[in-house]
Amino acid sequence: MWISHHRLGPEAVDQLREVSHLTMWNVRVPEGFLANLAQLRWLDLRGGSSPDLGCLAGCAGLRGL
């Protein structure tokens, strides 16, 4: 899935719960958001989605970045 230029709220976790591959281009997410995506295996962060990699905390199933 590809998401571009959005600010996601906590409610978006339900919509993305089954996503395993995600590209985010300039997307802001709440703290702990990505850790709630248990199926997430591959993540592509682009264009200012995060100032650091702290958003990855708790992403136990992540295999590719």
Secondary structure, DSSP 4 states (H G I P E B T S, - for coil): -EEES-B--TTHHHHHTT-SEEEEES-B--TTTGGG-TT--EEEEESSS-SSGGGGTT-TT--B-
